[in-house]
Amino acid sequence: MAGRKKGYVWVQAPPTPKFNERQKDKILSVVNEAVKTQAKLSKMINRTVMRGHRVYLYQLYEPHRDKDTVFTIPLIDDKYFEIPYARLTLRDTNGNKCELDWQRHNDQWMTLHNGTLKECLEAIETNEWFDG
């Protein structure tokens, strides 16, 4: 077959679900309730945001500073960075298919767990990738 490169295959990504405001509020209420009730999440998470079909969990991080340190982005309360702690990728609108992702040092995301939304939130408590 002329024109086809050897060894390449097309892969179709799963469809991205679309959420209405009621569905977004329901998903965020489940996530925020877990943040309030689970020990590790309540200690680490300061903010949750839903963008498209993903929920981002953010934590505050206090960087090491010397007297000559200059930061290129503003700090929160002149003390903290806000960094991603975890990401939940939703594959359907009711939370039955979800992926728990962790951000690597090179800003790429790595999937650590697949399951329902509640299972992924519970997996954060037991997964050592989310320690400290």
N, CA, C and O atoms as a GROMACS GRO file, in nm:
protein
  528
    1MET      N    1   0.084  -0.118   0.000
    1MET     CA    2   0.000   0.000   0.000
    1MET      C    3   0.089   0.124   0.000
    1MET      O    4   0.162   0.150   0.096
    2ALA      N    5   0.081   0.197  -0.104
    2ALA     CA    6   0.163   0.317  -0.118
    2ALA      C    7   0.108   0.428  -0.028
    2ALA      O    8  -0.014   0.442  -0.013
    3GLY      N    9   0.197   0.506   0.032
    3GLY     CA   10   0.156   0.621   0.112
    3GLY      C   11   0.134   0.589   0.259
    3GLY      O   12   0.115   0.681   0.338
    4ARG      N   13   0.136   0.464   0.298
    4ARG     CA   14   0.113   0.428   0.437
    4ARG      C   15   0.246   0.392   0.502
    4ARG      O   16   0.319   0.307   0.452
    5LYS      N   17   0.277   0.457   0.614
    5LYS     CA   18   0.402   0.431   0.682
    5LYS      C   19   0.391   0.303   0.763
    5LYS      O   20   0.289   0.277   0.827
    6LYS      N   21   0.493   0.227   0.761
    6LYS     CA   22   0.496   0.100   0.830
    6LYS      C   23   0.508   0.122   0.981
    6LYS      O   24   0.590   0.202   1.026
    7GLY      N   25   0.427   0.052   1.058
    7GLY     CA   26   0.436   0.057   1.203
    7GLY      C   27   0.346   0.160   1.270
    7GLY      O   28   0.346   0.167   1.392
    8TYR      N   29   0.271   0.240   1.196
    8TYR     CA   30   0.184   0.341   1.254
    8TYR      C   31   0.040   0.292   1.250
    8TYR      O   32  -0.004   0.233   1.152
    9VAL      N   33  -0.033   0.318   1.358
    9VAL     CA   34  -0.173   0.278   1.367
    9VAL      C   35  -0.253   0.397   1.420
    9VAL      O   36  -0.207   0.470   1.507
   10TRP      N   37  -0.373   0.416   1.367
   10TRP     CA   38  -0.463   0.519   1.416
   10TRP      C   39  -0.533   0.468   1.539
   10TRP      O   40  -0.583   0.355   1.540
   11VAL      N   41  -0.538   0.551   1.643
   11VAL     CA   42  -0.609   0.517   1.766
   11VAL      C   43  -0.713   0.624   1.791
   11VAL      O   44  -0.682   0.743   1.790
   12GLN      N   45  -0.836   0.581   1.812
   12GLN     CA   46  -0.944   0.676   1.836
   12GLN      C   47  -0.961   0.695   1.986
   12GLN      O   48  -0.977   0.598   2.060
   13ALA      N   49  -0.957   0.820   2.032
   13ALA     CA   50  -0.974   0.851   2.174
   13ALA      C   51  -1.120   0.831   2.213
   13ALA      O   52  -1.209   0.846   2.130
   14PRO      N   53  -1.144   0.798   2.341
   14PRO     CA   54  -1.283   0.784   2.385
   14PRO      C   55  -1.355   0.918   2.375
   14PRO      O   56  -1.292   1.023   2.386
   15PRO      N   57  -1.487   0.916   2.353
   15PRO     CA   58  -1.560   1.041   2.339
   15PRO      C   59  -1.556   1.123   2.469
   15PRO      O   60  -1.555   1.067   2.579
   16THR      N   61  -1.554   1.253   2.455
   16THR     CA   62  -1.552   1.343   2.570
   16THR      C   63  -1.695   1.378   2.608
   16THR      O   64  -1.769   1.430   2.525
   17PRO      N   65  -1.735   1.349   2.732
   17PRO     CA   66  -1.872   1.382   2.772
   17PRO      C   67  -1.891   1.533   2.790
   17PRO      O   68  -1.797   1.604   2.826
   18LYS      N   69  -2.011   1.580   2.764
   18LYS     CA   70  -2.047   1.720   2.783
   18LYS      C   71  -2.135   1.730   2.907
   18LYS      O   72  -2.228   1.651   2.924
   19PHE      N   73  -2.106   1.825   2.994
   19PHE     CA   74  -2.178   1.840   3.120
   19PHE      C   75  -2.261   1.967   3.120
   19PHE      O   76  -2.213   2.073   3.078
   20ASN      N   77  -2.387   1.957   3.167
   20ASN     CA   78  -2.465   2.078   3.189
   20ASN      C   79  -2.438   2.126   3.332
   20ASN      O   80  -2.369   2.059   3.408
   21GLU      N   81  -2.492   2.241   3.368
   21GLU     CA   82  -2.462   2.301   3.499
   21GLU      C   83  -2.507   2.212   3.614
   21GLU      O   84  -2.437   2.202   3.715
   22ARG      N   85  -2.620   2.147   3.602
   22ARG     CA   86  -2.670   2.058   3.709
   22ARG      C   87  -2.575   1.941   3.729
   22ARG      O   88  -2.546   1.904   3.843
   23GLN      N   89  -2.527   1.882   3.621
   23GLN     CA   90  -2.434   1.769   3.630
   23GLN      C   91  -2.300   1.813   3.689
   23GLN      O   92  -2.241   1.741   3.769
   24LYS      N   93  -2.252   1.932   3.650
   24LYS     CA   94  -2.128   1.985   3.707
   24LYS      C   95  -2.141   2.005   3.858
   24LYS      O   96  -2.052   1.968   3.934
   25ASP      N   97  -2.253   2.064   3.899
   25ASP     CA   98  -2.275   2.087   4.042
   25ASP      C   99  -2.280   1.956   4.119
   25ASP      O  100  -2.228   1.947   4.230
   26LYS      N  101  -2.341   1.854   4.060
   26LYS     CA  102  -2.349   1.723   4.126
   26LYS      C  103  -2.210   1.661   4.141
   26LYS      O  104  -2.176   1.610   4.248
   27ILE      N  105  -2.130   1.665   4.036
   27ILE     CA  106  -1.995   1.609   4.040
   27ILE      C  107  -1.910   1.684   4.143
   27ILE      O  108  -1.842   1.622   4.224
   28LEU      N  109  -1.914   1.818   4.139
   28LEU     CA  110  -1.834   1.896   4.233
   28LEU      C  111  -1.881   1.878   4.377
   28LEU      O  112  -1.799   1.884   4.469
   29SER      N  113  -2.010   1.856   4.398
   29SER     CA  114  -2.056   1.832   4.536
   29SER      C  115  -2.002   1.700   4.590
   29SER      O  116  -1.968   1.691   4.708
   30VAL      N  117  -1.995   1.598   4.504
   30VAL     CA  118  -1.937   1.469   4.547
   30VAL      C  119  -1.788   1.487   4.580
   30VAL      O  120  -1.740   1.436   4.681
   31VAL      N  121  -1.717   1.559   4.495
   31VAL     CA  122  -1.573   1.581   4.517
   31VAL      C  123  -1.551   1.665   4.643
   31VAL      O  124  -1.465   1.632   4.724
   32ASN      N  125  -1.627   1.773   4.659
   32ASN     CA  126  -1.608   1.860   4.775
   32ASN      C  127  -1.646   1.790   4.906
   32ASN      O  128  -1.586   1.817   5.010
   33GLU      N  129  -1.745   1.702   4.902
   33GLU     CA  130  -1.781   1.625   5.020
   33GLU      C  131  -1.667   1.530   5.058
   33GLU      O  132  -1.638   1.513   5.176
   34ALA      N  133  -1.603   1.469   4.960
   34ALA     CA  134  -1.488   1.382   4.987
   34ALA      C  135  -1.372   1.462   5.044
   34ALA      O  136  -1.301   1.415   5.132
   35VAL      N  137  -1.352   1.584   4.994
   35VAL     CA  138  -1.245   1.670   5.045
   35VAL      C  139  -1.270   1.704   5.193
   35VAL      O  140  -1.175   1.713   5.271
   36LYS      N  141  -1.395   1.722   5.231
   36LYS     CA  142  -1.427   1.754   5.370
   36LYS      C  143  -1.414   1.633   5.462
   36LYS      O  144  -1.374   1.648   5.578
   37THR      N  145  -1.448   1.514   5.413
   37THR     CA  146  -1.459   1.397   5.501
   37THR      C  147  -1.336   1.307   5.502
   37THR      O  148  -1.312   1.240   5.602
   38GLN      N  149  -1.257   1.302   5.396
   38GLN     CA  150  -1.142   1.213   5.392
   38GLN      C  151  -1.020   1.283   5.452
   38GLN      O  152  -0.994   1.400   5.424
   39ALA      N  153  -0.946   1.210   5.533
   39ALA     CA  154  -0.836   1.268   5.610
   39ALA      C  155  -0.729   1.332   5.522
   39ALA      O  156  -0.692   1.447   5.542
   40LYS      N  157  -0.679   1.258   5.425
   40LYS     CA  158  -0.569   1.309   5.341
   40LYS      C  159  -0.616   1.427   5.256
   40LYS      O  160  -0.545   1.527   5.244
   41LEU      N  161  -0.734   1.414   5.196
   41LEU     CA  162  -0.784   1.522   5.111
   41LEU      C  163  -0.812   1.649   5.191
   41LEU      O  164  -0.781   1.759   5.145
   42SER      N  165  -0.869   1.635   5.311
   42SER     CA  166  -0.901   1.755   5.389
   42SER      C  167  -0.775   1.828   5.434
   42SER      O  168  -0.777   1.949   5.454
   43LYS      N  169  -0.665   1.754   5.449
   43LYS     CA  170  -0.539   1.815   5.490
   43LYS      C  171  -0.467   1.880   5.371
   43LYS      O  172  -0.401   1.983   5.389
   44MET      N  173  -0.479   1.823   5.252
   44MET     CA  174  -0.397   1.866   5.138
   44MET      C  175  -0.467   1.962   5.041
   44MET      O  176  -0.400   2.049   4.984
   45ILE      N  177  -0.597   1.950   5.021
   45ILE     CA  178  -0.666   2.023   4.914
   45ILE      C  179  -0.720   2.156   4.964
   45ILE      O  180  -0.786   2.162   5.068
   46ASN      N  181  -0.692   2.263   4.888
   46ASN     CA  182  -0.748   2.392   4.923
   46ASN      C  183  -0.851   2.441   4.819
   46ASN      O  184  -0.929   2.532   4.848
   47ARG      N  185  -0.851   2.380   4.698
   47ARG     CA  186  -0.943   2.426   4.594
   47ARG      C  187  -0.969   2.316   4.494
   47ARG      O  188  -0.880   2.237   4.462
   48THR      N  189  -1.094   2.310   4.444
   48THR     CA  190  -1.130   2.216   4.337
   48THR      C  191  -1.191   2.296   4.222
   48THR      O  192  -1.264   2.393   4.244
   49VAL      N  193  -1.159   2.255   4.099
   49VAL     CA  194  -1.208   2.324   3.980
   49VAL      C  195  -1.246   2.219   3.877
   49VAL      O  196  -1.174   2.120   3.859
   50MET      N  197  -1.359   2.239   3.809
   50MET     CA  198  -1.398   2.151   3.700
   50MET      C  199  -1.384   2.226   3.569
   50MET      O  200  -1.446   2.331   3.549
   51ARG      N  201  -1.302   2.171   3.479
   51ARG     CA  202  -1.282   2.228   3.345
   51ARG      C  203  -1.313   2.118   3.245
   51ARG      O  204  -1.244   2.017   3.238
   52GLY      N  205  -1.418   2.140   3.167
   52GLY     CA  206  -1.458   2.039   3.069
   52GLY      C  207  -1.500   1.912   3.139
   52GLY      O  208  -1.592   1.914   3.221
   53HIS      N  209  -1.433   1.801   3.108
   53HIS     CA  210  -1.466   1.672   3.170
   53HIS      C  211  -1.363   1.631   3.274
   53HIS      O  212  -1.350   1.513   3.307
   54ARG      N  213  -1.288   1.730   3.326
   54ARG     CA  214  -1.185   1.700   3.426
   54ARG      C  215  -1.205   1.785   3.551
   54ARG      O  216  -1.242   1.902   3.544
   55VAL      N  217  -1.179   1.723   3.666
   55VAL     CA  218  -1.182   1.793   3.794
   55VAL      C  219  -1.039   1.799   3.846
   55VAL      O  220  -0.974   1.695   3.861
   56TYR      N  221  -0.991   1.918   3.874
   56TYR     CA  222  -0.855   1.938   3.924
   56TYR      C  223  -0.861   1.967   4.073
   56TYR      O  224  -0.943   2.047   4.119
   57LEU      N  225  -0.774   1.901   4.148
   57LEU     CA  226  -0.761   1.923   4.292
   57LEU      C  227  -0.628   1.995   4.315
   57LEU      O  228  -0.523   1.945   4.274
   58TYR      N  229  -0.632   2.112   4.380
   58TYR     CA  230  -0.513   2.193   4.400
   58TYR      C  231  -0.475   2.197   4.548
   58TYR      O  232  -0.560   2.192   4.636
   59GLN      N  233  -0.344   2.206   4.572
   59GLN     CA  234  -0.293   2.222   4.706
   59GLN      C  235  -0.199   2.342   4.711
   59GLN      O  236  -0.147   2.386   4.608
   60LEU      N  237  -0.179   2.394   4.832
   60LEU     CA  238  -0.083   2.502   4.851
   60LEU      C  239   0.052   2.442   4.884
   60LEU      O  240   0.062   2.344   4.958
   61TYR      N  241   0.156   2.502   4.830
   61TYR     CA  242   0.292   2.454   4.849
   61TYR      C  243   0.380   2.573   4.887
   61TYR      O  244   0.379   2.676   4.818
   62GLU      N  245   0.454   2.560   4.995
   62GLU     CA  246   0.543   2.666   5.038
   62GLU      C  247   0.684   2.636   4.989
   62GLU      O  248   0.749   2.545   5.042
   63PRO      N  249   0.733   2.710   4.890
   63PRO     CA  250   0.866   2.681   4.836
   63PRO      C  251   0.977   2.728   4.929
   63PRO      O  252   0.958   2.818   5.012
   64HIS      N  253   1.091   2.666   4.915
   64HIS     CA  254   1.210   2.709   4.989
   64HIS      C  255   1.255   2.844   4.932
   64HIS      O  256   1.261   2.861   4.811
   65ARG      N  257   1.286   2.938   5.020
   65ARG     CA  258   1.325   3.071   4.975
   65ARG      C  259   1.456   3.114   5.039
   65ARG      O  260   1.479   3.092   5.158
   66ASP      N  261   1.539   3.173   4.959
   66ASP     CA  262   1.657   3.243   5.008
   66ASP      C  263   1.628   3.393   4.999
   66ASP      O  264   1.527   3.433   4.942
   67LYS      N  265   1.717   3.474   5.054
   67LYS     CA  266   1.693   3.619   5.048
   67LYS      C  267   1.699   3.674   4.906
   67LYS      O  268   1.642   3.779   4.877
   68ASP      N  269   1.770   3.602   4.815
   68ASP     CA  270   1.784   3.648   4.677
   68ASP      C  271   1.686   3.582   4.582
   68ASP      O  272   1.694   3.604   4.461
   69THR      N  273   1.594   3.502   4.632
   69THR     CA  274   1.499   3.430   4.547
   69THR      C  275   1.398   3.527   4.486
   69THR      O  276   1.338   3.608   4.557
   70VAL      N  277   1.381   3.517   4.355
   70VAL     CA  278   1.282   3.597   4.284
   70VAL      C  279   1.191   3.501   4.209
   70VAL      O  280   1.239   3.418   4.132
   71PHE      N  281   1.060   3.511   4.231
   71PHE     CA  282   0.964   3.424   4.164
   71PHE      C  283   0.904   3.496   4.044
   71PHE      O  284   0.877   3.616   4.049
   72THR      N  285   0.882   3.422   3.937
   72THR     CA  286   0.828   3.481   3.815
   72THR      C  287   0.676   3.487   3.816
   72THR      O  288   0.616   3.558   3.735
   73ILE      N  289   0.613   3.413   3.906
   73ILE     CA  290   0.468   3.421   3.920
   73ILE      C  291   0.437   3.468   4.062
   73ILE      O  292   0.514   3.441   4.154
   74PRO      N  293   0.324   3.537   4.081
   74PRO     CA  294   0.293   3.587   4.215
   74PRO      C  295   0.261   3.473   4.312
   74PRO      O  296   0.203   3.371   4.272
   75LEU      N  297   0.297   3.490   4.436
   75LEU     CA  298   0.269   3.393   4.540
   75LEU      C  299   0.138   3.429   4.610
   75LEU      O  300   0.101   3.546   4.618
   76ILE      N  301   0.067   3.329   4.660
   76ILE     CA  302  -0.054   3.351   4.736
   76ILE      C  303  -0.013   3.388   4.878
   76ILE      O  304   0.067   3.318   4.940
   77ASP      N  305  -0.065   3.498   4.930
   77ASP     CA  306  -0.029   3.550   5.062
   77ASP      C  307   0.122   3.572   5.075
   77ASP      O  308   0.176   3.566   5.185
   78ASP      N  309   0.188   3.597   4.964
   78ASP     CA  310   0.333   3.617   4.958
   78ASP      C  311   0.410   3.500   5.019
   78ASP      O  312   0.520   3.517   5.072
   79LYS      N  313   0.350   3.380   5.010
   79LYS     CA  314   0.411   3.265   5.076
   79LYS      C  315   0.396   3.134   4.999
   79LYS      O  316   0.486   3.050   5.005
   80TYR      N  317   0.285   3.114   4.927
   80TYR     CA  318   0.251   2.984   4.870
   80TYR      C  319   0.238   2.985   4.718
   80TYR      O  320   0.198   3.085   4.658
   81PHE      N  321   0.272   2.873   4.657
   81PHE     CA  322   0.232   2.840   4.520
   81PHE      C  323   0.108   2.754   4.529
   81PHE      O  324   0.086   2.685   4.629
   82GLU      N  325   0.026   2.757   4.426
   82GLU     CA  326  -0.084   2.661   4.416
   82GLU      C  327  -0.047   2.563   4.307
   82GLU      O  328  -0.025   2.602   4.192
   83ILE      N  329  -0.039   2.435   4.342
   83ILE     CA  330   0.003   2.333   4.247
   83ILE      C  331  -0.103   2.225   4.236
   83ILE      O  332  -0.177   2.201   4.331
   84PRO      N  333  -0.112   2.158   4.120
   84PRO     CA  334  -0.208   2.048   4.105
   84PRO      C  335  -0.169   1.930   4.195
   84PRO      O  336  -0.053   1.888   4.198
   85TYR      N  337  -0.266   1.879   4.266
   85TYR     CA  338  -0.246   1.763   4.353
   85TYR      C  339  -0.290   1.635   4.282
   85TYR      O  340  -0.222   1.533   4.289
   86ALA      N  341  -0.404   1.642   4.213
   86ALA     CA  342  -0.459   1.528   4.141
   86ALA      C  343  -0.556   1.579   4.035
   86ALA      O  344  -0.600   1.694   4.038
   87ARG      N  345  -0.588   1.490   3.940
   87ARG     CA  346  -0.686   1.521   3.836
   87ARG      C  347  -0.777   1.401   3.821
   87ARG      O  348  -0.732   1.287   3.817
   88LEU      N  349  -0.907   1.428   3.812
   88LEU     CA  350  -1.006   1.325   3.787
   88LEU      C  351  -1.062   1.346   3.647
   88LEU      O  352  -1.122   1.450   3.619
   89THR      N  353  -1.042   1.248   3.560
   89THR     CA  354  -1.093   1.257   3.423
   89THR      C  355  -1.220   1.175   3.416
   89THR      O  356  -1.218   1.053   3.437
   90LEU      N  357  -1.332   1.240   3.385
   90LEU     CA  358  -1.463   1.174   3.379
   90LEU      C  359  -1.491   1.130   3.237
   90LEU      O  360  -1.478   1.208   3.142
   91ARG      N  361  -1.529   1.005   3.221
   91ARG     CA  362  -1.559   0.949   3.089
   91ARG      C  363  -1.708   0.937   3.062
   91ARG      O  364  -1.748   0.901   2.951
   92ASP      N  365  -1.793   0.967   3.162
   92ASP     CA  366  -1.938   0.974   3.141
   92ASP      C  367  -1.994   1.080   3.236
   92ASP      O  368  -1.925   1.124   3.328
   93THR      N  369  -2.120   1.120   3.215
   93THR     CA  370  -2.175   1.234   3.288
   93THR      C  371  -2.223   1.200   3.429
   93THR      O  372  -2.252   1.291   3.506
   94ASN      N  373  -2.233   1.073   3.464
   94ASN     CA  374  -2.281   1.040   3.598
   94ASN      C  375  -2.172   0.987   3.691
   94ASN      O  376  -2.203   0.947   3.803
   95GLY      N  377  -2.048   0.987   3.650
   95GLY     CA  378  -1.937   0.949   3.737
   95GLY      C  379  -1.912   0.801   3.750
   95GLY      O  380  -1.842   0.759   3.842
   96ASN      N  381  -1.967   0.719   3.660
   96ASN     CA  382  -1.944   0.574   3.667
   96ASN      C  383  -1.811   0.533   3.605
   96ASN      O  384  -1.759   0.426   3.637
   97LYS      N  385  -1.756   0.615   3.518
   97LYS     CA  386  -1.626   0.587   3.456
   97LYS      C  387  -1.536   0.708   3.482
   97LYS      O  388  -1.563   0.819   3.437
   98CYS      N  389  -1.428   0.682   3.554
   98CYS     CA  390  -1.340   0.791   3.596
   98CYS      C  391  -1.196   0.741   3.601
   98CYS      O  392  -1.172   0.623   3.624
   99GLU      N  393  -1.102   0.831   3.579
   99GLU     CA  394  -0.960   0.801   3.590
   99GLU      C  395  -0.898   0.897   3.692
   99GLU      O  396  -0.925   1.017   3.689
  100LEU      N  397  -0.814   0.844   3.779
  100LEU     CA  398  -0.739   0.924   3.874
  100LEU      C  399  -0.599   0.945   3.818
  100LEU      O  400  -0.528   0.848   3.791
  101ASP      N  401  -0.561   1.070   3.800
  101ASP     CA  402  -0.433   1.104   3.739
  101ASP      C  403  -0.344   1.179   3.837
  101ASP      O  404  -0.392   1.254   3.923
  102TRP      N  405  -0.213   1.158   3.823
  102TRP     CA  406  -0.111   1.226   3.902
  102TRP      C  407  -0.017   1.296   3.807
  102TRP      O  408   0.020   1.239   3.704
  103GLN      N  409   0.024   1.420   3.840
  103GLN     CA  410   0.110   1.496   3.750
  103GLN      C  411   0.257   1.468   3.781
  103GLN      O  412   0.303   1.481   3.894
  104ARG      N  413   0.329   1.430   3.676
  104ARG     CA  414   0.471   1.401   3.688
  104ARG      C  415   0.553   1.530   3.690
  104ARG      O  416   0.500   1.639   3.668
  105HIS      N  417   0.682   1.518   3.715
  105HIS     CA  418   0.772   1.633   3.720
  105HIS      C  419   0.782   1.707   3.587
  105HIS      O  420   0.819   1.824   3.584
  106ASN      N  421   0.749   1.640   3.476
  106ASN     CA  422   0.758   1.702   3.344
  106ASN      C  423   0.623   1.756   3.297
  106ASN      O  424   0.604   1.781   3.177
  107ASP      N  425   0.530   1.773   3.389
  107ASP     CA  426   0.396   1.828   3.364
  107ASP      C  427   0.306   1.737   3.283
  107ASP      O  428   0.201   1.781   3.235
  108GLN      N  429   0.343   1.611   3.265
  108GLN     CA  430   0.256   1.515   3.199
  108GLN      C  431   0.178   1.438   3.306
  108GLN      O  432   0.228   1.416   3.416
  109TRP      N  433   0.056   1.398   3.271
  109TRP     CA  434  -0.030   1.328   3.366
  109TRP      C  435  -0.018   1.178   3.346
  109TRP      O  436  -0.005   1.130   3.234
  110MET      N  437  -0.024   1.105   3.456
  110MET     CA  438  -0.011   0.960   3.456
  110MET      C  439  -0.133   0.903   3.528
  110MET      O  440  -0.163   0.943   3.641
  111THR      N  441  -0.205   0.809   3.465
  111THR     CA  442  -0.322   0.749   3.525
  111THR      C  443  -0.281   0.643   3.626
  111THR      O  444  -0.203   0.552   3.594
  112LEU      N  445  -0.334   0.655   3.748
  112LEU     CA  446  -0.300   0.561   3.854
  112LEU      C  447  -0.414   0.467   3.890
  112LEU      O  448  -0.391   0.359   3.944
  113HIS      N  449  -0.539   0.507   3.859
  113HIS     CA  450  -0.653   0.424   3.897
  113HIS      C  451  -0.770   0.450   3.802
  113HIS      O  452  -0.791   0.563   3.758
  114ASN      N  453  -0.844   0.345   3.770
  114ASN     CA  454  -0.968   0.354   3.692
  114ASN      C  455  -1.081   0.299   3.776
  114ASN      O  456  -1.063   0.201   3.848
  115GLY      N  457  -1.197   0.362   3.769
  115GLY     CA  458  -1.313   0.315   3.844
  115GLY      C  459  -1.421   0.421   3.841
  115GLY      O  460  -1.426   0.504   3.750
  116THR      N  461  -1.508   0.419   3.942
  116THR     CA  462  -1.609   0.523   3.954
  116THR      C  463  -1.547   0.646   4.019
  116THR      O  464  -1.434   0.641   4.067
  117LEU      N  465  -1.621   0.755   4.019
  117LEU     CA  466  -1.572   0.878   4.080
  117LEU      C  467  -1.540   0.855   4.228
  117LEU      O  468  -1.435   0.898   4.276
  118LYS      N  469  -1.629   0.790   4.300
  118LYS     CA  470  -1.607   0.766   4.443
  118LYS      C  471  -1.487   0.673   4.466
  118LYS      O  472  -1.410   0.693   4.560
  119GLU      N  473  -1.471   0.573   4.382
  119GLU     CA  474  -1.356   0.483   4.395
  119GLU      C  475  -1.225   0.557   4.372
  119GLU      O  476  -1.126   0.533   4.441
  120CYS      N  477  -1.223   0.647   4.275
  120CYS     CA  478  -1.102   0.724   4.247
  120CYS      C  479  -1.069   0.818   4.363
  120CYS      O  480  -0.952   0.834   4.397
  121LEU      N  481  -1.171   0.880   4.424
  121LEU     CA  482  -1.146   0.966   4.538
  121LEU      C  483  -1.095   0.885   4.657
  121LEU      O  484  -1.007   0.932   4.731
  122GLU      N  485  -1.148   0.765   4.676
  122GLU     CA  486  -1.100   0.678   4.785
  122GLU      C  487  -0.959   0.628   4.757
  122GLU      O  488  -0.882   0.604   4.850
  123ALA      N  489  -0.923   0.610   4.630
  123ALA     CA  490  -0.789   0.561   4.594
  123ALA      C  491  -0.681   0.662   4.631
  123ALA      O  492  -0.566   0.623   4.654
  124ILE      N  493  -0.715   0.789   4.637
  124ILE     CA  494  -0.617   0.890   4.678
  124ILE      C  495  -0.570   0.863   4.820
  124ILE      O  496  -0.452   0.881   4.852
  125GLU      N  497  -0.662   0.819   4.906
  125GLU     CA  498  -0.629   0.792   5.047
  125GLU      C  499  -0.527   0.679   5.061
  125GLU      O  500  -0.445   0.681   5.152
  126THR      N  501  -0.532   0.581   4.972
  126THR     CA  502  -0.447   0.462   4.987
  126THR      C  503  -0.325   0.462   4.896
  126THR      O  504  -0.234   0.381   4.915
  127ASN      N  505  -0.321   0.550   4.799
  127ASN     CA  506  -0.211   0.549   4.702
  127ASN      C  507  -0.093   0.630   4.753
  127ASN      O  508  -0.107   0.747   4.788
  128GLU      N  509   0.024   0.567   4.757
  128GLU     CA  510   0.144   0.634   4.809
  128GLU      C  511   0.193   0.748   4.720
  128GLU      O  512   0.273   0.830   4.765
  129TRP      N  513   0.148   0.755   4.595
  129TRP     CA  514   0.189   0.865   4.506
  129TRP      C  515   0.139   0.999   4.559
  129TRP      O  516   0.196   1.103   4.528
  130PHE      N  517   0.033   0.996   4.640
  130PHE     CA  518  -0.028   1.119   4.691
  130PHE      C  519   0.014   1.150   4.834
  130PHE      O  520  -0.050   1.232   4.899
  131ASP      N  521   0.120   1.087   4.883
  131ASP     CA  522   0.169   1.116   5.018
  131ASP      C  523   0.254   1.242   5.015
  131ASP      O  524   0.335   1.265   4.925
  132GLY      N  525   0.232   1.324   5.117
  132GLY     CA  526   0.310   1.441   5.147
  132GLY      C  527   0.347   1.531   5.040
  132GLY      O  528   0.413   1.632   5.064
   0.00000   0.00000   0.00000
